[in-house]
Amino acid sequence: MGTDEYVLVDVTDVRVLSRYVTELTFDDGSVKVIDLEDWLTGPDFGWLLEDYPAFCEVAVDSESGTIRFSNGAEFSPAGLYLAAKAAVPA
């Protein structure tokens, strides 16, 4: 990611919409949707593919400004912001 693509945002709310699709609200007021299924890899996140109820317990960590899972794993808020799509197309 180039420096011109880096954004400073925090996630302020998360809601699971459907299987691995979440709606994220950011502190700039934007609301975006992202399918996290392809993001759930490796030891920190892969287990969530086998434990959907645990995925649904995702929450905002206000200290780190992103979403956190029960094992403490988090995604970069900037990465989420750049990959997510507007909840309501412009």
Salt bridges, closest charged atoms under 4 A:
GLU23 OE1 - ARG15 NH2 3.15
ASP61 OD2 - ARG68 NE 2.85
GLU74 OE2 - ARG68 NH2 2.58
